[in-house]
Amino acid sequence: MFENLSERLERSFKILKGEGKITEINVAETLKDVRRALLDADVNYKVAKSFTDSVKQKAMGMNVLTAVKPSQLMVKIVHDELAELMGGKAVELTLENRPAIVLMSGLQGSGKTTFSGKLANMLKNKQHKNPLLVACDVYRPAAIQQLHVVGESVGVPVYSEPDNKNVVEIANNAIREAKAKNYNVVIIDTAGRLAVDEEMMNEIATLKEAVNPDETLFVVDAMTGQDAVNTAKEFNDRLDFDGVVLTKLDGDTRGGAALSIRTVVTKPIKFVGTGEKMEAIDVFHPDRMADRILGMGDIVSLVERAQEQFDEKQAKELEKKIRKNKFDFNDFMSQIQQIKKMGNIKDLAAMIPGVGKAIKDVDIDDNAFKGVEAIIQSMTPKERANPDIINQSRRQRIAKGSGSKIEDVNRLLKQFEQTRKVMKMMTGGNSSKMMQMANAMRHMKGGMPKM
């Protein structure tokens, strides 16, 4: 995400490199380029101008320390202003009622149904809530069935009345069901609608008034750029929603919606969708997003994702095995599965400072571990538990069984041994689950068998 904007901003800051101090002339030249970069990223013109004016005012008003280079100072100012532009800090959901009610709104095709499932999954697994999904899209063919499929995939029940077209009745009946069965969050998926469709806008306004939701979220496809901002404003004028959800942010190279929407509608971005998997949902942190836009990575989010997947008890058991040099391919496969659950591999790698730019043109998809998994699965249980017994004849059989070359098997075994040594060295002190995972990824990256 934001690759083009990141590159353009980096080029803009180079104007100040080598300069001894900040002057009105070199600041003006730099910010002219920054403004162009923002406009090319589909940022609202007024937002872009206001942003660069604010940066200029702060840059010219600062006493630059001799230890700080002008370009470094400009990066710091732009970073802080970007974070402020996107809201300053993360804003959590307010779920106070029992049951708490979350109402989804947005255009057709914006990803409301999928996001409803992602939100239910997050509330269930991270906040230990007991959510109920409600199918109130009574117009789109197969919409109810789609929500049932989504609900089943995340283990969350779905309330629906296929023969009823009255969304207020359906929602109220669902809330009664939630109270009776102790569901503490009700997530209402609604039909996509245009802001100019008076009848449909009246319907969702009536539905909001009837259920009095704790949160009304506007779900919008980030790839629609400035159109997303305009649509958000129109919906907000009618619904006065509480927050924005940007879906498909992983496919957006411009990012104008994320940078403009907070200023235009004065409502926070609460979540972003970062992929197709049900786990691909992030709370929106403006400061972390500013880090990523400026190529600084996002280590905090990476560590948080790792902590969500790595069980403390399992980690201690794994550490014992590593200390005794008993780390085997079963453990290795388990680590791979946990890494895959964290999200898109390329997106994860881009969270490491400096890596995002390096892998910009490298194709790393969710099948990055496919060749490795095929080789491990071709081993016998005895071989997976005792990697040292894998001799040349066993390697040939494993290569044939996995549809790979003998060189691929040899490379994996070498990488496995390197990983095992690194992890054993780390357990000599205060070992870190995150570092174990990072080192395992580092040793596999770039040298994984190509199938």
NORRASUL-V212903 format. One record per pair of residues at least 6 apart in sequence whose C-alpha atoms are under 7 Angstrom apart, sorted by the first residue. I is the first residue (numbers start at 1). J is the second residue. Records with the same first field share a line. If there is no record, write none. Layout:
I->J  J
This chain:
1->249  250  251  252  253
2->252  253  254  255  293
3->253
4->253  254
5->37  41  254
6->293  294  295
8->37
9->34  37
12->30  33  34
13->30  71
15->30
16->26  70  71
17->71
19->70
21->70
22->70
24->60
27->56
31->52
35->48  49  52
38->48
39->45  48
41->254  255  256
42->225  226  254  256
43->226  256  257  259  260
44->226  260
47->260
55->77  78  81
59->74
79->290  291
82->290
83->286  287  290
85->259  262  263
86->258  259  262  286
87->262  268  286
88->286  287
89->285  286  287
90->270  284  285  286
91->268  270
92->270
94->214  215
95->214
98->184
99->178  179  183  184  185  186
100->184  185  186  214
101->185  186  187  213  214  215
102->186  187  188  213  214  215  216
103->187  188  189  213  215  216  217
104->112  188  189  190  216  217  218  219
105->190  217  218  219
106->192  193  218  219  220
107->192  193  194
108->191  192  193
110->219  220  221
111->219  247
112->189  219
113->147  189
114->150
116->187  189
117->150  151  154  278
118->278  279  281
120->131
121->154
123->129
124->130  131
129->184
130->183  184  185
131->156  183  184  185  186
132->156  157  158  178  183  185  186  187
133->157  158  159  186  187  188
134->158  159  160  171  174  187  188  189
135->144  147  159  160  188  189  190
136->167  170  188  189  190  191
137->143  144  189  190  191
138->165  191
139->191
148->158
151->157  158
159->174
161->170
168->207  210
172->211
175->186
193->200
195->201  234  235
205->239
215->242
216->241  242  243
217->241  242  243  244  245
218->241  243  244  245
219->244  245  246
220->228  245  246  247
221->228  246  247  248
222->228  246  247  248  249  252  257
223->248  249  251  252
225->255  256  257
226->256  257
228->257
229->257  260  261
232->265
233->264  265
236->265
242->267
243->267  268  269  270
244->268  269  270
245->269  270  271  272
246->271  272  273
247->272  273  274
248->273  274  275
249->272  273  274
250->274  275
262->268  269
269->284
270->283  284
271->281  282  283  284
272->281  282  283  284
273->280  281  282
274->280  281
279->343
280->343
288->298
291->297  298
292->298
295->353  354  356
296->353  354
297->350  351  352  353  354
298->351  352
299->351  352
302->348  351
303->434
305->342
306->342  434
309->338  342
315->433
319->427
321->327
322->423  424
323->424  427
327->420
328->384  385  386  387
329->376  384  385
330->384  385
344->366
345->364  365  366
346->364  365
349->355  356
350->356
371->449  450  451
372->448  449
374->402
375->398  399  402  409
378->398  401  402
379->398
383->389  390
395->406  409
396->406
399->405  406  409
404->451
408->449
412->448  449
415->443  444
419->440  443
423->436
